[in-house]
Amino acid sequence: MARPSLRQSAGAAETRLPKADQVHLALKQAITRGELPPGAAIDKGALCLRFGVSRLPVTTAIHRLAYEGLVLIEPQKGSYVSRIRLDDVVQWMMARCAIEAEVATEAARRLPAEAAEALARNLRYQEAAVEGADFDGLLQLDVGFHHALTEGLGLHRIAETLDTLRVHLDRVRRLLLPEPGRMAATLSEHHAVHEAIAARKPAAANRAMRFHLAVVVDRLVAFERDHPDFFGP
């Protein structure tokens, strides 16, 4: 296997992390960004060279990713990026939808003005990303849009829970976003959520958020039919 296309632009804070943490973070980002697709083999030797470390930090990082469900370790064979389990994604999306719909409802009731402006500003950036077909940029802004709701409401524990779910869902979203029309549709769905919140309509905000997240499951079912190698039992 060719050396993983792990991003070389690690920030200063990342390079100060212990080596095992650096490898873990780089691999995790490569998996969730789709740079290492489901089923891809993980070359320990290449990682040792990339980070200038022995096999121990690399093995530690891989075992952490296996615990998180992103890597499959097969004794005597090697380590591979785990395939996506559709049933797992559906359950994670059920949990995320239940939480985020309530967050949107609460945002329509009491989101502070400065947080509402942050949402509007984020949407303007999203429009630029869609116009420029900037997939990675839109993904980051999508995460920022949802973070702005929990941060604006001071729901830090809920944000932590959603971040845990997002680890498994981000690579699914990265697979789906390049589909024709999906970027524009995502932007439109975010506008609907924002408009309901700005109008102080809790029920409408709840519906808009549920619709936005339900689309992911619908598109994933269709994607599975066309890309069965990405999925496992």
CYANA upper distance limits for C-alpha pairs under 8 A (distance plus 0.5 A):
  1 MET  CA     41 ALA  CA      7.42
  1 MET  CA     42 ILE  CA      8.41
  1 MET  CA     43 ASP  CA      7.35
  3 ARG  CA     43 ASP  CA      7.69
  3 ARG  CA     46 ALA  CA      6.23
  3 ARG  CA     47 LEU  CA      8.19
  4 PRO  CA     30 ALA  CA      8.45
  4 PRO  CA     35 GLU  CA      8.05
  4 PRO  CA     36 LEU  CA      7.45
  4 PRO  CA     42 ILE  CA      8.30
  4 PRO  CA     43 ASP  CA      8.38
  4 PRO  CA     46 ALA  CA      8.30
  4 PRO  CA     47 LEU  CA      8.50
  5 SER  CA     30 ALA  CA      7.81
  5 SER  CA     35 GLU  CA      6.84
  5 SER  CA     36 LEU  CA      8.24
  6 LEU  CA     26 ALA  CA      6.65
  6 LEU  CA     27 LEU  CA      7.52
  6 LEU  CA     29 GLN  CA      8.47
  6 LEU  CA     30 ALA  CA      6.38
  6 LEU  CA     35 GLU  CA      8.04
  7 ARG  CA     26 ALA  CA      7.74
  7 ARG  CA     30 ALA  CA      8.21
 10 ALA  CA     14 GLU  CA      6.47
 10 ALA  CA     15 THR  CA      7.08
 11 GLY  CA     15 THR  CA      6.94
 12 ALA  CA     16 ARG  CA      6.95
 13 ALA  CA     17 LEU  CA      7.44
 14 GLU  CA     22 GLN  CA      7.03
 15 THR  CA     22 GLN  CA      7.36
 17 LEU  CA     21 ASP  CA      6.47
 17 LEU  CA     22 GLN  CA      6.44
 18 PRO  CA     22 GLN  CA      6.81
 19 LYS  CA     23 VAL  CA      6.76
 19 LYS  CA     51 PHE  CA      8.09
 19 LYS  CA     53 VAL  CA      7.81
 19 LYS  CA     57 PRO  CA      6.69
 20 ALA  CA     24 HIS  CA      6.59
 20 ALA  CA     57 PRO  CA      4.77
 20 ALA  CA     58 VAL  CA      6.61
 20 ALA  CA     60 THR  CA      6.78
 20 ALA  CA     61 ALA  CA      5.93
 21 ASP  CA     25 LEU  CA      6.51
 21 ASP  CA     61 ALA  CA      7.23
 22 GLN  CA     26 ALA  CA      6.60
 23 VAL  CA     27 LEU  CA      6.55
 23 VAL  CA     47 LEU  CA      8.17
 23 VAL  CA     51 PHE  CA      7.85
 23 VAL  CA     57 PRO  CA      7.96
 23 VAL  CA     58 VAL  CA      6.84
 23 VAL  CA     61 ALA  CA      6.54
 24 HIS  CA     28 LYS  CA      6.45
 24 HIS  CA     58 VAL  CA      8.30
 24 HIS  CA     61 ALA  CA      5.06
 24 HIS  CA     62 ILE  CA      7.39
 24 HIS  CA     64 ARG  CA      7.88
 24 HIS  CA     65 LEU  CA      7.62
 25 LEU  CA     29 GLN  CA      6.60
 26 ALA  CA     30 ALA  CA      6.66
 27 LEU  CA     31 ILE  CA      6.65
 28 LYS  CA     32 THR  CA      6.67
 28 LYS  CA     65 LEU  CA      7.77
 28 LYS  CA     70 LEU  CA      8.31
 29 GLN  CA     33 ARG  CA      6.33
 30 ALA  CA     34 GLY  CA      6.62
 30 ALA  CA     35 GLU  CA      5.36
 30 ALA  CA     36 LEU  CA      6.05
 31 ILE  CA     35 GLU  CA      6.46
 31 ILE  CA     36 LEU  CA      5.37
 31 ILE  CA     37 PRO  CA      6.95
 31 ILE  CA     38 PRO  CA      8.48
 31 ILE  CA     70 LEU  CA      8.08
 31 ILE  CA     81 VAL  CA      7.78
 31 ILE  CA    171 ARG  CA      7.30
 32 THR  CA    167 VAL  CA      7.58
 32 THR  CA    168 HIS  CA      8.02
 32 THR  CA    170 ASP  CA      6.13
 32 THR  CA    171 ARG  CA      4.60
 32 THR  CA    172 VAL  CA      8.38
 32 THR  CA    174 ARG  CA      7.95
 33 ARG  CA    170 ASP  CA      7.85
 33 ARG  CA    171 ARG  CA      6.20
 33 ARG  CA    174 ARG  CA      6.67
 34 GLY  CA    171 ARG  CA      6.49
 34 GLY  CA    174 ARG  CA      7.05
 34 GLY  CA    175 LEU  CA      7.52
 36 LEU  CA     40 ALA  CA      6.52
 36 LEU  CA     81 VAL  CA      7.57
 37 PRO  CA     81 VAL  CA      7.31
 37 PRO  CA    230 PHE  CA      8.04
 38 PRO  CA     80 TYR  CA      8.30
 38 PRO  CA     81 VAL  CA      5.61
 38 PRO  CA     82 SER  CA      6.06
 38 PRO  CA     83 ARG  CA      5.12
 38 PRO  CA     84 ILE  CA      7.36
 38 PRO  CA    229 ASP  CA      8.34
 38 PRO  CA    230 PHE  CA      5.68
 38 PRO  CA    231 PHE  CA      7.95
 39 GLY  CA     80 TYR  CA      6.15
 39 GLY  CA     81 VAL  CA      5.54
 39 GLY  CA     82 SER  CA      6.43
 39 GLY  CA     83 ARG  CA      6.26
 39 GLY  CA    229 ASP  CA      8.26
 39 GLY  CA    230 PHE  CA      7.33
 40 ALA  CA     80 TYR  CA      5.95
 40 ALA  CA     81 VAL  CA      5.82
 41 ALA  CA     78 GLY  CA      7.87
 41 ALA  CA     79 SER  CA      6.49
 41 ALA  CA     80 TYR  CA      4.88
 41 ALA  CA     81 VAL  CA      7.00
 42 ILE  CA     78 GLY  CA      8.00
 42 ILE  CA     79 SER  CA      6.05
 42 ILE  CA     80 TYR  CA      6.04
 42 ILE  CA     81 VAL  CA      7.69
 43 ASP  CA     47 LEU  CA      6.94
 43 ASP  CA     79 SER  CA      8.46
 44 LYS  CA     48 CYS  CA      6.69
 44 LYS  CA     55 ARG  CA      7.55
 44 LYS  CA     58 VAL  CA      7.11
 44 LYS  CA     59 THR  CA      8.19
 45 GLY  CA     49 LEU  CA      6.91
 45 GLY  CA     55 ARG  CA      8.14
 46 ALA  CA     50 ARG  CA      6.54
 47 LEU  CA     51 PHE  CA      6.60
 47 LEU  CA     58 VAL  CA      7.41
 48 CYS  CA     52 GLY  CA      5.96
 48 CYS  CA     53 VAL  CA      5.48
 48 CYS  CA     54 SER  CA      6.39
 48 CYS  CA     55 ARG  CA      6.75
 48 CYS  CA     58 VAL  CA      7.32
 49 LEU  CA     53 VAL  CA      7.41
 53 VAL  CA     57 PRO  CA      7.45
 53 VAL  CA     58 VAL  CA      8.20
 54 SER  CA     58 VAL  CA      7.79
 55 ARG  CA     59 THR  CA      6.47
 56 LEU  CA     60 THR  CA      6.59
 57 PRO  CA     61 ALA  CA      6.66
 58 VAL  CA     62 ILE  CA      6.73
 59 THR  CA     63 HIS  CA      6.67
 60 THR  CA     64 ARG  CA      6.83
 61 ALA  CA     65 LEU  CA      6.87
 62 ILE  CA     66 ALA  CA      6.67
 62 ILE  CA     71 VAL  CA      7.53
 62 ILE  CA     79 SER  CA      8.32
 63 HIS  CA     67 TYR  CA      6.74
 63 HIS  CA     71 VAL  CA      8.45
 63 HIS  CA     73 ILE  CA      8.45
 64 ARG  CA     68 GLU  CA      6.84
 65 LEU  CA     69 GLY  CA      6.75
 65 LEU  CA     70 LEU  CA      5.85
 65 LEU  CA     71 VAL  CA      5.96
 66 ALA  CA     70 LEU  CA      6.17
 66 ALA  CA     71 VAL  CA      4.90
 66 ALA  CA     72 LEU  CA      6.24
 66 ALA  CA     73 ILE  CA      7.39
 67 TYR  CA     71 VAL  CA      8.39
 69 GLY  CA     82 SER  CA      7.56
 70 LEU  CA     81 VAL  CA      6.56
 70 LEU  CA     82 SER  CA      5.81
 70 LEU  CA    168 HIS  CA      8.09
 71 VAL  CA     79 SER  CA      7.26
 71 VAL  CA     80 TYR  CA      6.12
 71 VAL  CA     81 VAL  CA      5.00
 71 VAL  CA     82 SER  CA      5.17
 72 LEU  CA     79 SER  CA      6.18
 72 LEU  CA     80 TYR  CA      5.72
 72 LEU  CA     81 VAL  CA      6.60
 72 LEU  CA     82 SER  CA      5.66
 73 ILE  CA     78 GLY  CA      6.59
 73 ILE  CA     79 SER  CA      4.92
 73 ILE  CA     80 TYR  CA      6.98
 74 GLU  CA     78 GLY  CA      5.88
 74 GLU  CA     79 SER  CA      6.51
 83 ARG  CA    229 ASP  CA      8.42
 83 ARG  CA    230 PHE  CA      5.96
 83 ARG  CA    231 PHE  CA      5.36
 83 ARG  CA    232 GLY  CA      5.71
 84 ILE  CA     88 ASP  CA      8.48
 84 ILE  CA     89 VAL  CA      8.22
 84 ILE  CA    230 PHE  CA      6.68
 84 ILE  CA    231 PHE  CA      5.05
 84 ILE  CA    232 GLY  CA      6.36
 85 ARG  CA     89 VAL  CA      6.94
 85 ARG  CA    231 PHE  CA      6.29
 85 ARG  CA    232 GLY  CA      5.93
 85 ARG  CA    233 PRO  CA      6.56
 86 LEU  CA     90 VAL  CA      6.71
 86 LEU  CA    220 LEU  CA      8.47
 86 LEU  CA    221 VAL  CA      8.24
 86 LEU  CA    231 PHE  CA      7.60
 86 LEU  CA    232 GLY  CA      8.40
 87 ASP  CA     91 GLN  CA      6.83
 88 ASP  CA     92 TRP  CA      6.68
 89 VAL  CA     93 MET  CA      6.50
 89 VAL  CA    168 HIS  CA      8.18
 89 VAL  CA    169 LEU  CA      7.43
 89 VAL  CA    217 VAL  CA      8.33
 90 VAL  CA     94 MET  CA      6.63
 90 VAL  CA    217 VAL  CA      6.97
 91 GLN  CA     95 ALA  CA      6.86
 92 TRP  CA     96 ARG  CA      6.62
 92 TRP  CA    165 LEU  CA      6.80
 92 TRP  CA    169 LEU  CA      8.15
 93 MET  CA     97 CYS  CA      6.29
 93 MET  CA    169 LEU  CA      8.42
 93 MET  CA    213 LEU  CA      7.78
 93 MET  CA    214 ALA  CA      8.34
 93 MET  CA    217 VAL  CA      7.92
 94 MET  CA     98 ALA  CA      6.68
 95 ALA  CA     99 ILE  CA      6.84
 96 ARG  CA    100 GLU  CA      6.40
 96 ARG  CA    162 LEU  CA      7.13
 96 ARG  CA    165 LEU  CA      7.55
 97 CYS  CA    101 ALA  CA      6.23
 97 CYS  CA    209 MET  CA      8.06
 97 CYS  CA    210 ARG  CA      6.46
 97 CYS  CA    213 LEU  CA      6.71
 97 CYS  CA    214 ALA  CA      8.21
 98 ALA  CA    102 GLU  CA      7.06
 99 ILE  CA    103 VAL  CA      6.82
 99 ILE  CA    158 ILE  CA      8.42
100 GLU  CA    104 ALA  CA      6.58
100 GLU  CA    209 MET  CA      7.50
100 GLU  CA    210 ARG  CA      8.46
101 ALA  CA    105 THR  CA      6.69
101 ALA  CA    205 ALA  CA      7.99
101 ALA  CA    206 ASN  CA      5.25
101 ALA  CA    207 ARG  CA      7.87
101 ALA  CA    209 MET  CA      5.95
101 ALA  CA    210 ARG  CA      6.38
102 GLU  CA    106 GLU  CA      6.65
102 GLU  CA    206 ASN  CA      7.05
103 VAL  CA    107 ALA  CA      6.52
103 VAL  CA    149 LEU  CA      7.58
103 VAL  CA    150 THR  CA      7.46
104 ALA  CA    108 ALA  CA      6.76
104 ALA  CA    149 LEU  CA      7.78
104 ALA  CA    193 VAL  CA      8.04
104 ALA  CA    197 ILE  CA      7.64
104 ALA  CA    202 PRO  CA      7.72
104 ALA  CA    205 ALA  CA      6.04
104 ALA  CA    206 ASN  CA      6.19
104 ALA  CA    209 MET  CA      7.25
105 THR  CA    109 ARG  CA      7.17
105 THR  CA    197 ILE  CA      8.30
105 THR  CA    201 LYS  CA      8.36
105 THR  CA    202 PRO  CA      4.93
105 THR  CA    203 ALA  CA      7.00
105 THR  CA    205 ALA  CA      6.13
105 THR  CA    206 ASN  CA      5.68
106 GLU  CA    110 ARG  CA      6.78
106 GLU  CA    111 LEU  CA      7.88
106 GLU  CA    202 PRO  CA      7.37
107 ALA  CA    111 LEU  CA      5.01
107 ALA  CA    149 LEU  CA      7.17
107 ALA  CA    153 LEU  CA      7.40
107 ALA  CA    197 ILE  CA      6.69
107 ALA  CA    202 PRO  CA      8.14
108 ALA  CA    196 ALA  CA      7.38
108 ALA  CA    197 ILE  CA      4.58
108 ALA  CA    198 ALA  CA      7.25
108 ALA  CA    199 ALA  CA      7.88
108 ALA  CA    200 ARG  CA      5.04
108 ALA  CA    201 LYS  CA      6.20
108 ALA  CA    202 PRO  CA      5.43
108 ALA  CA    205 ALA  CA      7.11
109 ARG  CA    197 ILE  CA      8.19
109 ARG  CA    200 ARG  CA      6.39
109 ARG  CA    201 LYS  CA      7.95
109 ARG  CA    202 PRO  CA      6.78
110 ARG  CA    153 LEU  CA      8.14
111 LEU  CA    115 ALA  CA      6.97
111 LEU  CA    116 ALA  CA      7.03
111 LEU  CA    149 LEU  CA      8.13
111 LEU  CA    152 GLY  CA      6.78
111 LEU  CA    153 LEU  CA      6.53
111 LEU  CA    197 ILE  CA      8.42
112 PRO  CA    116 ALA  CA      6.83
112 PRO  CA    152 GLY  CA      7.19
112 PRO  CA    153 LEU  CA      8.12
113 ALA  CA    117 GLU  CA      6.73
114 GLU  CA    118 ALA  CA      6.80
115 ALA  CA    119 LEU  CA      6.91
115 ALA  CA    148 ALA  CA      7.12
115 ALA  CA    149 LEU  CA      7.84
115 ALA  CA    152 GLY  CA      5.61
116 ALA  CA    120 ALA  CA      6.91
116 ALA  CA    198 ALA  CA      7.59
117 GLU  CA    121 ARG  CA      6.59
118 ALA  CA    122 ASN  CA      6.57
118 ALA  CA    148 ALA  CA      7.45
119 LEU  CA    123 LEU  CA      6.76
119 LEU  CA    145 PHE  CA      6.59
119 LEU  CA    148 ALA  CA      7.02
119 LEU  CA    149 LEU  CA      8.40
119 LEU  CA    194 HIS  CA      7.60
120 ALA  CA    124 ARG  CA      6.96
120 ALA  CA    194 HIS  CA      7.97
121 ARG  CA    125 TYR  CA      7.03
122 ASN  CA    126 GLN  CA      6.71
122 ASN  CA    141 LEU  CA      7.09
122 ASN  CA    144 GLY  CA      7.91
122 ASN  CA    145 PHE  CA      6.83
123 LEU  CA    127 GLU  CA      6.71
123 LEU  CA    145 PHE  CA      8.28
123 LEU  CA    187 LEU  CA      7.96
123 LEU  CA    190 HIS  CA      8.08
123 LEU  CA    191 HIS  CA      7.77
124 ARG  CA    128 ALA  CA      7.11
125 TYR  CA    129 ALA  CA      6.79
125 TYR  CA    141 LEU  CA      7.96
126 GLN  CA    130 VAL  CA      6.67
126 GLN  CA    137 GLY  CA      8.43
126 GLN  CA    138 LEU  CA      6.36
126 GLN  CA    141 LEU  CA      6.85
126 GLN  CA    142 ASP  CA      8.34
126 GLN  CA    187 LEU  CA      7.23
127 GLU  CA    131 GLU  CA      6.70
127 GLU  CA    187 LEU  CA      7.58
128 ALA  CA    132 GLY  CA      6.66
129 ALA  CA    133 ALA  CA      6.42
129 ALA  CA    134 ASP  CA      5.41
129 ALA  CA    135 PHE  CA      7.81
129 ALA  CA    137 GLY  CA      6.58
129 ALA  CA    138 LEU  CA      6.11
130 VAL  CA    134 ASP  CA      6.76
130 VAL  CA    135 PHE  CA      8.27
130 VAL  CA    138 LEU  CA      7.54
130 VAL  CA    183 MET  CA      6.57
130 VAL  CA    184 ALA  CA      6.86
130 VAL  CA    187 LEU  CA      8.32
133 ALA  CA    183 MET  CA      8.42
134 ASP  CA    138 LEU  CA      6.66
135 PHE  CA    139 LEU  CA      6.74
135 PHE  CA    177 LEU  CA      7.44
135 PHE  CA    178 PRO  CA      7.43
135 PHE  CA    183 MET  CA      8.23
136 ASP  CA    140 GLN  CA      6.84
137 GLY  CA    141 LEU  CA      6.71
138 LEU  CA    142 ASP  CA      6.40
138 LEU  CA    183 MET  CA      8.23
139 LEU  CA    143 VAL  CA      6.90
139 LEU  CA    174 ARG  CA      7.92
140 GLN  CA    144 GLY  CA      6.73
141 LEU  CA    145 PHE  CA      6.50
142 ASP  CA    146 HIS  CA      7.10
143 VAL  CA    147 HIS  CA      6.61
144 GLY  CA    148 ALA  CA      6.48
145 PHE  CA    149 LEU  CA      7.45
146 HIS  CA    150 THR  CA      7.43
147 HIS  CA    151 GLU  CA      6.41
147 HIS  CA    159 ALA  CA      7.58
148 ALA  CA    152 GLY  CA      6.13
149 LEU  CA    153 LEU  CA      6.73
150 THR  CA    154 GLY  CA      6.49
150 THR  CA    155 LEU  CA      5.43
150 THR  CA    156 HIS  CA      7.17
150 THR  CA    158 ILE  CA      7.70
150 THR  CA    159 ALA  CA      6.43
151 GLU  CA    155 LEU  CA      6.58
151 GLU  CA    156 HIS  CA      7.14
151 GLU  CA    159 ALA  CA      8.14
155 LEU  CA    159 ALA  CA      6.70
156 HIS  CA    160 GLU  CA      6.83
157 ARG  CA    161 THR  CA      6.94
158 ILE  CA    162 LEU  CA      6.73
159 ALA  CA    163 ASP  CA      6.59
160 GLU  CA    164 THR  CA      6.90
161 THR  CA    165 LEU  CA      7.07
162 LEU  CA    166 ARG  CA      6.50
163 ASP  CA    167 VAL  CA      6.95
164 THR  CA    168 HIS  CA      8.14
165 LEU  CA    169 LEU  CA      7.03
166 ARG  CA    170 ASP  CA      6.07
167 VAL  CA    171 ARG  CA      8.24
168 HIS  CA    172 VAL  CA      8.07
169 LEU  CA    173 ARG  CA      6.84
170 ASP  CA    174 ARG  CA      6.61
171 ARG  CA    175 LEU  CA      6.77
172 VAL  CA    176 LEU  CA      6.93
172 VAL  CA    220 LEU  CA      8.14
173 ARG  CA    177 LEU  CA      6.44
173 ARG  CA    216 VAL  CA      7.82
174 ARG  CA    178 PRO  CA      8.01
176 LEU  CA    182 ARG  CA      7.95
176 LEU  CA    216 VAL  CA      8.47
176 LEU  CA    219 ARG  CA      7.71
176 LEU  CA    220 LEU  CA      7.73
176 LEU  CA    223 PHE  CA      8.08
177 LEU  CA    182 ARG  CA      6.01
177 LEU  CA    183 MET  CA      6.47
178 PRO  CA    182 ARG  CA      7.19
178 PRO  CA    183 MET  CA      7.67
179 GLU  CA    183 MET  CA      8.33
181 GLY  CA    185 ALA  CA      6.63
182 ARG  CA    186 THR  CA      6.55
183 MET  CA    187 LEU  CA      6.89
184 ALA  CA    188 SER  CA      6.72
185 ALA  CA    189 GLU  CA      6.65
186 THR  CA    190 HIS  CA      6.75
186 THR  CA    212 HIS  CA      7.96
187 LEU  CA    191 HIS  CA      6.73
188 SER  CA    192 ALA  CA      6.85
189 GLU  CA    193 VAL  CA      6.97
189 GLU  CA    208 ALA  CA      7.57
189 GLU  CA    209 MET  CA      8.37
189 GLU  CA    211 PHE  CA      8.38
189 GLU  CA    212 HIS  CA      6.10
190 HIS  CA    194 HIS  CA      6.69
190 HIS  CA    212 HIS  CA      7.98
191 HIS  CA    195 GLU  CA      6.47
192 ALA  CA    196 ALA  CA      6.78
192 ALA  CA    205 ALA  CA      8.29
192 ALA  CA    208 ALA  CA      6.55
193 VAL  CA    197 ILE  CA      6.80
193 VAL  CA    204 ALA  CA      8.44
193 VAL  CA    205 ALA  CA      5.89
193 VAL  CA    208 ALA  CA      5.71
193 VAL  CA    209 MET  CA      6.46
194 HIS  CA    198 ALA  CA      6.48
194 HIS  CA    205 ALA  CA      8.18
195 GLU  CA    199 ALA  CA      6.54
196 ALA  CA    200 ARG  CA      6.72
196 ALA  CA    201 LYS  CA      5.80
196 ALA  CA    202 PRO  CA      7.64
196 ALA  CA    204 ALA  CA      6.12
196 ALA  CA    205 ALA  CA      5.32
196 ALA  CA    208 ALA  CA      8.20
197 ILE  CA    201 LYS  CA      6.54
197 ILE  CA    202 PRO  CA      7.42
197 ILE  CA    205 ALA  CA      6.29
201 LYS  CA    205 ALA  CA      6.66
202 PRO  CA    206 ASN  CA      6.66
203 ALA  CA    207 ARG  CA      6.81
204 ALA  CA    208 ALA  CA      6.56
205 ALA  CA    209 MET  CA      6.65
206 ASN  CA    210 ARG  CA      6.71
207 ARG  CA    211 PHE  CA      6.60
208 ALA  CA    212 HIS  CA      6.66
209 MET  CA    213 LEU  CA      6.82
210 ARG  CA    214 ALA  CA      6.47
211 PHE  CA    215 VAL  CA      6.86
212 HIS  CA    216 VAL  CA      8.02
213 LEU  CA    217 VAL  CA      7.95
214 ALA  CA    218 ASP  CA      7.02
215 VAL  CA    219 ARG  CA      6.57
216 VAL  CA    220 LEU  CA      6.52
217 VAL  CA    221 VAL  CA      6.80
218 ASP  CA    222 ALA  CA      7.25
219 ARG  CA    223 PHE  CA      6.60
220 LEU  CA    224 GLU  CA      6.56
221 VAL  CA    225 ARG  CA      7.30
222 ALA  CA    226 ASP  CA      7.43
223 PHE  CA    227 HIS  CA      6.58
224 GLU  CA    228 PRO  CA      5.83
224 GLU  CA    230 PHE  CA      8.04
224 GLU  CA    231 PHE  CA      7.44
227 HIS  CA    231 PHE  CA      8.14
